Amino acid sequence: MLMPKNLTPRHVEHEQVGILLPCHSCMISIAFDDIVHLEGIRNYTIFYLTDGSLQISARTLKVFEQELPFKQFYRTHKSHLINLNHLYQYDTDEHKFAIMSNARKVLISRRKRKEFLSRILLSSTPTDL
């Protein structure tokens, strides 16, 4: 499929349901819904999965941000990308953290807080509030 030059894969709706990660001598398939959040540390990305396991990739967080579905994932900080479907709670006292379904606190940068709030309010339905 040919795409206009101004469109990146991030702008195209994903028909796929997961991502392939290279691991030693094989490829691991991970469903988008199994990813709780990702953490970038230099040129590595750590995947935190719903079963409590971790997967590490030698690719940057920016690469995965482009590959994961825009509606489901949000970059809260230069080092964090969260799955909005696994957002358990937003820390309204300090406005600094998203608490995920695995009970981990993920930092939300000061500059992204307003955009983050509008994203979670737009993605929630009246029954979610």
C-alpha positions as CSV (number, residue, x, y, z in Angstrom):
1,M,0.0,0.0,0.0
2,L,1.4,3.4,-1.0
3,M,1.1,6.1,1.6
4,P,1.4,9.9,1.1
5,K,4.8,11.2,2.3
6,N,3.2,13.2,5.1
7,L,1.6,10.2,6.7
8,T,3.6,8.0,9.0
9,P,2.5,4.5,10.1
10,R,1.1,6.2,13.3
11,H,-1.6,7.9,11.3
12,V,-2.9,4.7,9.7
13,E,-5.5,2.6,11.6
14,H,-3.9,-0.7,12.7
15,E,-5.5,-3.9,11.6
16,Q,-3.0,-5.9,13.4
17,V,-3.6,-6.9,17.0
18,G,0.0,-7.2,18.2
19,I,3.7,-6.5,17.7
20,L,6.7,-8.7,17.0
21,L,9.8,-8.3,19.2
22,P,13.1,-9.8,18.3
23,C,14.5,-11.9,21.1
24,H,17.9,-13.7,20.9
25,S,17.2,-16.2,18.1
26,C,13.4,-15.9,17.7
27,M,10.6,-13.4,17.4
28,I,8.0,-13.0,20.2
29,S,4.5,-11.9,19.4
30,I,2.8,-9.7,22.0
31,A,-0.8,-8.6,21.7
32,F,-1.4,-4.9,22.1
33,D,-3.9,-5.6,25.0
34,D,-1.2,-7.5,26.8
35,I,1.1,-4.5,27.0
36,V,0.5,-2.4,30.2
37,H,3.2,0.2,29.5
38,L,6.6,0.7,28.0
39,E,9.6,2.4,29.6
40,G,12.5,3.7,27.5
41,I,16.0,3.7,29.0
42,R,18.5,5.0,26.5
43,N,18.4,2.8,23.4
44,Y,16.4,0.1,25.1
45,T,12.6,-0.3,25.8
46,I,11.2,-2.4,28.6
47,F,7.7,-3.9,28.0
48,Y,5.6,-4.4,31.1
49,L,3.0,-7.1,30.4
50,T,-0.3,-8.1,32.0
51,D,1.1,-11.4,33.2
52,G,3.8,-9.5,35.2
53,S,6.6,-10.4,32.9
54,L,9.0,-8.0,31.2
55,Q,10.4,-8.0,27.7
56,I,13.4,-5.9,26.7
57,S,14.0,-4.7,23.2
58,A,17.1,-3.0,21.8
59,R,14.9,-0.4,20.0
60,T,14.0,3.1,21.2
61,L,10.6,4.1,22.7
62,K,10.2,6.4,19.7
63,V,10.2,3.5,17.3
64,F,7.5,1.7,19.3
65,E,5.4,4.9,19.6
66,Q,5.2,4.9,15.8
67,E,4.2,1.2,15.6
68,L,1.6,1.1,18.3
69,P,-2.0,2.2,17.8
70,F,-2.5,5.9,18.5
71,K,-5.9,5.5,20.1
72,Q,-4.7,2.9,22.6
73,F,-1.3,4.2,23.6
74,Y,-0.2,7.6,24.9
75,R,3.3,9.0,25.5
76,T,3.1,10.5,29.0
77,H,6.8,11.4,29.3
78,K,10.0,11.1,27.3
79,S,10.6,7.8,29.0
80,H,7.1,6.3,29.2
81,L,4.3,5.1,26.9
82,I,1.1,3.8,28.4
83,N,-1.7,1.6,27.2
84,L,-4.8,3.7,28.0
85,N,-6.8,0.5,28.3
86,H,-4.7,-0.4,31.4
87,L,-5.0,3.0,33.1
88,Y,-6.3,2.2,36.5
89,Q,-6.2,5.6,38.2
90,Y,-5.0,9.1,37.7
91,D,-3.3,10.7,40.7
92,T,-5.4,13.9,41.1
93,D,-3.7,15.0,44.3
94,E,-0.3,15.6,42.7
95,H,-1.2,15.4,39.0
96,K,2.1,13.6,38.4
97,F,1.3,9.9,38.0
98,A,-0.9,7.5,36.1
99,I,-1.4,4.3,38.1
100,M,-1.6,1.3,35.8
101,S,-3.4,-2.0,36.2
102,N,-0.1,-3.6,37.4
103,A,0.0,-1.0,40.2
104,R,3.0,0.7,38.8
105,K,3.1,4.5,38.9
106,V,4.0,6.1,35.6
107,L,5.2,9.7,35.5
108,I,3.3,12.3,33.5
109,S,5.4,15.2,32.4
110,R,4.2,18.7,33.4
111,R,3.9,19.7,29.7
112,K,1.7,16.7,28.8
113,R,-0.8,16.8,31.7
114,K,-3.4,18.9,30.1
115,E,-3.3,16.8,26.9
116,F,-3.3,13.6,28.9
117,L,-6.5,14.7,30.8
118,S,-8.3,15.6,27.5
119,R,-7.2,12.2,26.0
120,I,-8.6,10.2,28.9
121,L,-11.8,12.2,29.1
122,L,-12.4,11.8,25.4
123,S,-11.7,8.1,25.5
124,S,-13.9,7.4,28.5
125,T,-17.6,6.8,28.1
126,P,-20.3,8.0,30.6
127,T,-20.3,4.6,32.3
128,D,-16.5,4.9,32.8
129,L,-16.8,8.1,34.8
